[in-house]
């Protein structure tokens, strides 16, 4: 416990001293099942411990500058106003649902009943975590040093640590068991029904490892196309290791998410070809040809493997339980007339059903709108393409088998923050005055609105 507490404190100190707090958040996201602090059954994840320290620093800056800045600054960050509205709406639902729907059973492990005037600790915790997640996006946008490489820290380190543990189990390499996954808030599962062993890395279950693996593979492959030399070798190595870990996790999530992302990739390439926006070299054409031919040859085998995997999953008790929780969450959505039962009161298998059951129609629209407000303009930024693919992979995984809106890996929120930063960051254009007389280029945000944590407050 003290080790992760120490590393969390060091990450915060490093973020402040180096004025690169986005890296501190990325370091905190390396251990999704790691706890910085534990009080009985309650644990503070490392990612949210760093996020909480970041919020404290932001508040200190605003107070030191003579007052808390108003909504105009936040309103200029794409998606953030909708995210703030989502937090407020989630708090309203948590407060009112017990009074509006007394006696309704929650979709949780304990299956408690809603009681007017009584809130469970999980309700409060989930709303707080959601608020901290939104704060992470704001912190990343306000840091001028945020770049697409931020995601390489949690993804690269996470893949490396998981691979290290795999080697310890199968090759006798020493590994500190229980150091990176010390949170008592999780139930750790590394076997399938019938006692079949599976591999979870440092996540709570194999599906968690599969989720990180598919995001790392998407990010690594997309990054390899935009870098050169050792950076390209490192990106490809991470992608290959991530695919290996996804395979040994034996998780259907990895297979289905991989197929969905492959379809999206093919559709993206086809669209660029049709719109003549795809620039290719001879080497790229040769590689693409080899991939296409290999895929066609291997397609029957891959189809058979996917069908067998899905059939096995559908016949399992795990699938029945997951499908049942999704059905119950949707029933809550209908029983509450689309209002929702509150965060912490609904935990389905899929984030889509969790959101519908927890925050209802309004909350779902706010979430989708916030993501679209950031992702759609970010898709026009070539240098942020790896992060766009990472976000796409994270969303696909969440729709398949990840129920938490504010999950402890933080990958979705880190990706949203990086992309939002890219959208608001000024970029020179061909007719920019900088090329003519040194005038300041047009900015999407006022200069004072982009502040690095740890800097002195900027006065307007």
C-alpha positions as CSV (number, residue, x, y, z in Angstrom):
1,X,0.0,0.0,0.0
2,X,2.7,2.5,0.9
3,X,4.5,1.9,-2.4
4,X,1.6,3.1,-4.5
5,X,0.9,5.9,-2.1
6,X,4.6,7.0,-2.5
7,X,4.5,6.7,-6.3
8,X,1.3,8.7,-6.4
9,X,2.8,11.5,-4.3
10,X,5.9,11.5,-6.4
11,X,3.8,11.7,-9.6
12,X,1.9,14.7,-8.2
13,X,5.2,16.4,-7.1
14,X,6.7,15.7,-10.5
15,X,3.7,17.1,-12.3
16,X,3.8,20.3,-10.3
17,X,7.6,20.8,-10.5
18,X,7.9,20.0,-14.2
19,X,4.7,21.9,-15.0
20,X,3.5,18.8,-16.9
21,X,0.7,17.7,-14.8
22,X,-0.8,15.7,-17.7
23,X,2.1,13.3,-17.2
24,X,1.2,12.9,-13.5
25,X,-2.3,11.9,-14.5
26,X,-0.9,9.5,-17.0
27,X,1.3,7.9,-14.4
28,X,-1.7,7.5,-12.1
29,X,-3.6,5.7,-14.8
30,X,-0.9,3.0,-15.1
31,X,-2.4,0.9,-12.2
32,X,-6.2,0.6,-12.8
33,X,-6.7,-1.6,-9.8
34,X,-4.1,0.1,-7.6
35,X,-5.1,2.1,-4.6
36,X,-3.3,5.1,-3.2
37,X,-5.3,5.1,0.0
38,X,-7.5,2.5,1.7
39,X,-10.1,3.1,4.5
40,X,-11.8,-0.2,5.3
41,X,-13.5,-1.5,2.1
42,X,-13.2,2.0,0.4
43,X,-10.2,2.6,-1.7
44,X,-9.0,5.7,-3.6
45,X,-7.6,4.7,-7.1
46,X,-4.3,6.1,-8.0
47,X,-5.7,7.8,-11.1
48,X,-8.3,9.7,-9.1
49,X,-5.9,10.5,-6.2
50,X,-3.7,12.3,-8.8
51,X,-6.8,13.9,-10.3
52,X,-8.0,15.1,-6.9
53,X,-4.6,16.7,-6.2
54,X,-4.9,18.4,-9.6
55,X,-8.3,19.9,-8.7
56,X,-6.8,21.3,-5.5
57,X,-4.0,22.9,-7.5
58,X,-6.5,24.4,-9.9
59,X,-8.6,25.8,-7.1
60,X,-5.5,27.3,-5.5
61,X,-4.5,29.0,-8.7
62,X,-8.0,30.5,-9.2
63,X,-8.2,31.8,-5.6
64,X,-4.6,33.2,-5.8
65,X,-5.5,35.1,-9.0
66,X,-8.2,37.0,-7.2
67,X,-11.3,35.0,-7.8
68,X,-12.7,31.9,-9.5
69,X,-13.0,32.5,-13.2
70,X,-16.5,32.2,-14.5
71,X,-18.1,30.0,-17.1
72,X,-16.8,31.8,-20.2
73,X,-13.4,30.0,-20.0
74,X,-14.9,26.6,-19.5
75,X,-17.6,27.3,-22.1
76,X,-14.9,27.7,-24.7
77,X,-13.6,24.1,-24.2
78,X,-15.6,21.7,-26.5
79,X,-17.7,19.2,-24.7
80,X,-16.9,20.5,-21.2
81,X,-20.1,22.5,-20.7
82,X,-22.1,19.3,-21.5
83,X,-19.9,17.3,-19.2
84,X,-20.5,19.8,-16.3
85,X,-24.2,19.5,-17.1
86,X,-23.9,15.7,-16.9
87,X,-22.3,15.9,-13.4
88,X,-25.1,18.3,-12.2
89,X,-27.8,16.0,-13.7
90,X,-26.2,12.9,-12.2
91,X,-26.3,14.6,-8.7
92,X,-30.0,15.6,-9.3
93,X,-30.9,12.0,-10.2
94,X,-29.1,10.5,-7.2
95,X,-30.9,12.9,-4.9
96,X,-34.4,12.6,-6.4
97,X,-34.6,9.0,-7.5
98,X,-35.2,7.5,-4.0
99,X,-38.1,10.0,-3.5
100,X,-39.6,9.4,-7.0
101,X,-39.2,5.7,-7.1
102,X,-39.2,4.3,-3.5
103,X,-38.8,0.6,-3.2
104,X,-37.3,0.1,-6.7
105,X,-34.4,-2.5,-6.6
106,X,-31.0,-1.4,-7.7
107,X,-29.0,-3.2,-10.3
108,X,-26.0,-3.9,-8.1
109,X,-24.5,-6.9,-6.4
110,X,-26.3,-6.3,-3.1
111,X,-29.7,-5.4,-4.8
112,X,-30.7,-2.9,-2.3
113,X,-34.0,-0.9,-2.4
114,X,-34.3,2.8,-3.0
115,X,-35.3,4.5,0.2
116,X,-36.2,8.2,0.4
117,X,-33.7,10.3,2.3
118,X,-31.0,7.5,2.2
119,X,-28.0,7.6,-0.1
120,X,-25.5,4.8,-0.4
121,X,-21.8,5.6,-0.4
122,X,-21.4,4.2,-3.9
123,X,-23.9,6.9,-5.2
124,X,-21.8,9.7,-3.8
125,X,-18.5,8.1,-4.9
126,X,-19.6,7.7,-8.5
127,X,-20.8,11.3,-8.8
128,X,-17.5,12.5,-7.3
129,X,-15.5,10.3,-9.6
130,X,-17.4,11.6,-12.6
131,X,-16.7,15.2,-11.5
132,X,-13.0,14.4,-11.1
133,X,-13.1,12.8,-14.6
134,X,-14.4,16.1,-16.1
135,X,-11.7,17.9,-14.1
136,X,-9.1,15.7,-15.8
137,X,-10.3,16.9,-19.2
138,X,-10.0,20.5,-18.1
139,X,-6.5,20.0,-16.7
140,X,-5.3,18.4,-19.9
141,X,-6.8,21.3,-22.0
142,X,-5.2,24.0,-19.8
143,X,-1.7,22.4,-19.8
144,X,0.2,23.8,-22.8
145,X,2.5,20.7,-22.8
146,X,-0.3,18.2,-23.4
147,X,0.4,16.1,-26.6
148,X,-0.8,12.9,-28.2
149,X,2.2,11.1,-26.6
150,X,0.5,11.4,-23.1
151,X,-1.4,8.1,-23.7
152,X,1.8,6.3,-24.4
153,X,2.6,6.4,-20.6
154,X,-0.3,4.4,-19.2
155,X,-0.6,2.2,-22.3
156,X,3.1,1.4,-22.7
157,X,3.7,0.9,-19.0
158,X,0.5,-1.0,-18.5
159,X,1.4,-3.4,-21.4
160,X,4.9,-3.8,-20.0
161,X,3.8,-4.6,-16.5
162,X,1.2,-7.1,-17.7
163,X,3.8,-8.8,-19.9
164,X,6.2,-8.9,-16.9
165,X,3.6,-10.7,-14.8
166,X,2.9,-13.1,-17.7
167,X,6.6,-14.0,-17.8
168,X,6.7,-14.4,-14.0
169,X,3.9,-17.0,-14.2
170,X,5.2,-18.9,-17.2
171,X,9.0,-18.3,-17.1
172,X,9.7,-17.8,-13.4
173,X,10.7,-14.1,-13.8
174,X,10.4,-12.4,-10.3
175,X,7.4,-10.2,-10.0
176,X,6.0,-8.2,-7.0
177,X,2.5,-9.9,-6.8
178,X,-0.1,-7.6,-5.2
179,X,1.9,-4.5,-5.6
180,X,0.2,-3.0,-8.7
181,X,-3.3,-4.5,-8.0
182,X,-3.7,-3.9,-4.3
183,X,-7.2,-2.3,-4.2
184,X,-9.7,-4.2,-1.9
185,X,-12.5,-2.6,-3.9
186,X,-12.2,-5.2,-6.7
187,X,-13.0,-8.9,-6.9
188,X,-10.0,-10.5,-8.7
189,X,-10.9,-13.3,-11.0
190,X,-8.4,-15.3,-13.1
191,X,-10.4,-18.4,-14.0
192,X,-13.3,-19.4,-16.1
193,X,-16.2,-21.7,-15.2
194,X,-14.8,-25.2,-14.8
195,X,-11.5,-24.0,-13.4
196,X,-9.9,-23.0,-16.7
197,X,-7.0,-20.6,-16.0
198,X,-7.1,-17.2,-17.7
199,X,-4.7,-14.3,-17.5
200,X,-5.8,-10.9,-16.2
201,X,-2.5,-9.0,-16.0
202,X,-2.8,-6.4,-13.2
203,X,-6.5,-5.9,-13.9
204,X,-9.3,-7.4,-11.8
205,X,-10.3,-9.8,-14.6
206,X,-9.3,-10.8,-18.1
207,X,-11.8,-8.6,-19.7
208,X,-10.1,-5.6,-18.2
209,X,-6.8,-6.6,-19.6
210,X,-8.4,-7.2,-23.0
211,X,-9.8,-3.7,-22.9
212,X,-6.4,-2.1,-22.2
213,X,-4.8,-4.3,-24.8
214,X,-7.1,-3.4,-27.6
215,X,-6.7,0.4,-26.8
216,X,-2.9,0.0,-26.7
217,X,-2.9,-2.0,-30.0
218,X,-5.0,0.7,-31.8
219,X,-2.9,3.5,-30.4
220,X,0.4,1.8,-31.2
221,X,-0.5,0.9,-34.7
222,X,-1.9,4.4,-35.5
223,X,1.2,6.0,-33.9
224,X,3.6,3.8,-35.9
225,X,2.3,5.4,-39.1
226,X,3.2,8.9,-37.9
227,X,6.6,8.5,-36.3
228,X,10.0,7.3,-37.5
229,X,13.1,5.4,-36.2
230,X,13.1,4.1,-32.6
231,X,9.7,5.7,-31.9
232,X,8.1,3.6,-34.7
233,X,9.8,0.5,-33.4
234,X,8.6,1.2,-29.8
235,X,5.0,1.8,-31.1
236,X,5.0,-1.4,-33.1
237,X,6.5,-3.4,-30.2
238,X,3.7,-2.1,-27.9
239,X,1.0,-3.0,-30.4
240,X,2.4,-6.5,-30.9
241,X,2.7,-7.1,-27.1
242,X,-0.8,-5.7,-26.6
243,X,-2.2,-8.1,-29.2
244,X,-0.4,-11.0,-27.5
245,X,-1.8,-10.1,-24.1
246,X,-5.3,-9.7,-25.6
247,X,-5.0,-13.2,-27.1
248,X,-3.8,-14.8,-23.8
249,X,-6.5,-13.1,-21.9
250,X,-8.9,-15.4,-23.8
251,X,-11.5,-12.6,-23.5
252,X,-14.3,-12.4,-26.1
253,X,-14.2,-8.6,-25.6
254,X,-10.8,-8.5,-27.3
255,X,-12.0,-10.5,-30.3
256,X,-15.2,-8.6,-30.8
257,X,-13.6,-5.2,-30.3
258,X,-10.8,-6.1,-32.6
259,X,-13.3,-7.0,-35.4
260,X,-15.2,-3.8,-34.9
261,X,-12.1,-1.7,-35.0
262,X,-10.9,-3.6,-38.2
263,X,-14.2,-2.7,-39.9
264,X,-13.8,0.9,-38.8
265,X,-10.3,1.0,-40.2
266,X,-11.3,-0.4,-43.5
267,X,-14.2,2.1,-43.7
268,X,-11.8,4.9,-42.9
269,X,-9.3,3.9,-45.6
270,X,-12.1,3.5,-48.1
271,X,-13.5,6.9,-47.3
272,X,-10.1,8.6,-47.7
273,X,-9.6,6.8,-51.0
274,X,-13.0,8.0,-52.3
275,X,-12.4,11.6,-51.2
276,X,-8.8,11.5,-52.5
277,X,-7.5,12.4,-49.0
278,X,-5.2,9.4,-48.6
279,X,-1.5,10.0,-49.3
280,X,0.4,6.8,-49.8
281,X,3.9,5.8,-50.6
282,X,5.1,2.8,-52.6
283,X,6.1,1.0,-49.3
284,X,2.6,1.7,-47.9
285,X,1.0,0.2,-51.0
286,X,3.1,-2.9,-50.7
287,X,2.4,-3.3,-47.0
288,X,-1.3,-2.7,-47.5
289,X,-1.3,-5.3,-50.3
290,X,0.4,-7.9,-48.2
291,X,-2.1,-7.2,-45.4
292,X,-5.1,-7.5,-47.7
293,X,-3.9,-10.7,-49.3
294,X,-3.1,-12.2,-45.9
295,X,-6.5,-11.2,-44.6
296,X,-8.3,-12.8,-47.5
297,X,-6.4,-16.0,-47.1
298,X,-6.9,-16.2,-43.4
299,X,-10.5,-15.0,-43.4
300,X,-12.1,-18.4,-43.3
301,X,-10.0,-19.4,-40.3
302,X,-10.6,-16.1,-38.5
303,X,-14.3,-16.4,-39.1
304,X,-14.4,-19.9,-37.7
305,X,-12.4,-18.8,-34.7
306,X,-14.7,-15.8,-34.0
307,X,-17.8,-18.0,-34.4
308,X,-16.4,-20.6,-32.0
309,X,-15.5,-17.9,-29.5
310,X,-18.9,-16.2,-29.6
311,X,-20.8,-19.5,-29.4
312,X,-18.7,-20.5,-26.4
313,X,-19.4,-17.2,-24.7
314,X,-23.1,-17.3,-25.4
315,X,-23.4,-20.7,-23.9
316,X,-21.5,-19.6,-20.7
317,X,-22.9,-18.5,-17.4
318,X,-20.9,-15.3,-17.6
319,X,-22.8,-14.3,-20.7
320,X,-26.1,-15.1,-19.0
321,X,-25.2,-12.9,-16.0
322,X,-23.9,-10.0,-18.2
323,X,-27.0,-10.1,-20.5
324,X,-29.2,-10.3,-17.4
325,X,-27.6,-7.2,-15.9
326,X,-28.1,-5.3,-19.1
327,X,-31.7,-6.3,-19.3
328,X,-32.3,-5.2,-15.7
329,X,-30.6,-1.9,-16.3
330,X,-32.9,-1.3,-19.4
331,X,-35.9,-2.3,-17.3
332,X,-34.9,0.4,-14.8
333,X,-34.7,2.9,-17.6
334,X,-38.3,2.0,-18.6
335,X,-39.6,1.8,-15.0
336,X,-38.3,5.3,-14.2
337,X,-39.7,6.7,-17.5
338,X,-36.2,7.5,-18.8
339,X,-35.3,9.5,-15.6
340,X,-32.7,7.0,-14.2
341,X,-31.9,5.6,-10.8
342,X,-28.6,7.3,-10.2
343,X,-24.9,6.5,-10.5
344,X,-23.9,3.8,-8.2
345,X,-27.3,2.3,-8.2
346,X,-27.0,0.7,-11.7
347,X,-24.1,-1.4,-12.9
348,X,-24.8,-3.3,-16.1
349,X,-22.3,-5.2,-18.2
350,X,-22.3,-2.5,-20.9
351,X,-21.7,1.2,-20.3
352,X,-24.6,2.0,-22.7
353,X,-27.1,0.3,-20.4
354,X,-25.4,1.6,-17.3
355,X,-25.8,5.1,-18.5
356,X,-29.4,4.6,-19.5
357,X,-30.4,3.0,-16.2
358,X,-28.4,5.4,-14.1
359,X,-28.8,8.9,-15.6
360,X,-31.6,8.2,-18.1
361,X,-32.3,9.9,-21.4
362,X,-31.0,13.3,-20.4
363,X,-27.7,11.9,-19.1
364,X,-27.2,9.7,-22.2
365,X,-27.7,12.6,-24.5
366,X,-25.3,14.8,-22.6
367,X,-22.6,12.2,-22.6
368,X,-22.9,11.4,-26.3
369,X,-23.1,15.1,-27.1
370,X,-19.9,15.8,-25.1
371,X,-17.9,13.0,-26.7
372,X,-19.1,14.1,-30.2
373,X,-18.3,17.8,-29.5
374,X,-14.7,16.7,-28.9
375,X,-14.1,13.8,-31.2
376,X,-15.7,15.1,-34.4
377,X,-13.5,18.2,-34.8
378,X,-10.5,16.2,-33.5
379,X,-10.8,13.8,-36.4
380,X,-9.6,16.7,-38.7
381,X,-6.3,16.8,-36.8
382,X,-3.8,14.3,-38.4
383,X,-1.3,14.4,-35.5
384,X,-4.1,13.4,-33.1
385,X,-5.2,10.4,-35.1
386,X,-3.6,7.8,-32.7
387,X,-5.6,9.3,-29.8
388,X,-8.8,9.3,-31.9
389,X,-8.3,5.5,-32.5
390,X,-7.5,5.0,-28.8
391,X,-10.8,6.7,-27.9
392,X,-12.7,4.7,-30.5
393,X,-11.3,1.5,-29.0
394,X,-12.1,2.6,-25.5
395,X,-15.7,3.4,-26.4
396,X,-16.1,0.1,-28.3
397,X,-14.8,-1.8,-25.2
398,X,-17.1,0.1,-22.9
399,X,-20.1,-0.7,-25.0
400,X,-19.2,-4.4,-25.1
401,X,-18.2,-5.2,-21.5
402,X,-17.1,-2.2,-19.4
403,X,-19.9,-0.7,-17.3
404,X,-18.1,2.2,-15.4
405,X,-18.6,5.7,-16.6
406,X,-15.7,6.9,-14.5
407,X,-13.5,3.8,-14.6
408,X,-10.2,3.6,-12.7
409,X,-8.1,3.2,-15.9
410,X,-9.0,6.8,-16.9
411,X,-8.1,6.0,-20.6
412,X,-11.4,7.4,-22.0
413,X,-11.1,10.7,-20.1
414,X,-7.4,11.1,-20.8
415,X,-8.1,10.6,-24.5
416,X,-11.0,13.1,-24.4
417,X,-8.7,15.6,-22.6
418,X,-5.9,15.2,-25.1
419,X,-8.3,15.6,-28.1
420,X,-10.0,18.7,-26.6
421,X,-6.5,20.2,-26.1
422,X,-5.8,19.6,-29.7
423,X,-9.0,21.2,-30.8
424,X,-8.5,24.4,-28.9
425,X,-4.8,24.8,-29.5
426,X,-4.0,27.4,-32.2
427,X,-2.4,26.1,-35.4
428,X,-0.6,28.2,-38.0
429,X,-2.2,28.3,-41.4
430,X,-0.8,29.0,-44.9
431,X,-1.8,32.6,-44.8
432,X,-0.8,33.0,-41.1
433,X,0.7,36.4,-40.2
434,X,3.6,34.6,-38.6
435,X,5.0,33.8,-42.0
436,X,4.8,37.5,-43.0
437,X,5.5,39.8,-40.1
438,X,5.5,38.0,-36.8
439,X,2.0,38.8,-35.7
440,X,0.2,36.6,-33.3
441,X,-1.9,33.9,-34.9
442,X,-5.6,33.5,-34.3
443,X,-6.3,31.5,-31.1
444,X,-9.3,29.4,-30.3
445,X,-8.9,30.2,-26.6
446,X,-7.5,33.4,-25.0
447,X,-3.8,32.9,-24.1
448,X,-4.6,33.2,-20.4
449,X,-7.1,30.4,-20.7
450,X,-4.3,27.8,-21.3
451,X,-2.5,27.5,-17.9
452,X,0.0,24.8,-16.9
453,X,-0.6,23.4,-13.4
454,X,2.1,24.6,-11.1
455,X,2.6,28.0,-12.9
456,X,1.9,31.2,-11.2
457,X,-1.7,32.4,-11.8
458,X,-2.2,34.5,-14.9
459,X,-4.0,37.8,-14.3
460,X,-6.3,39.1,-16.9
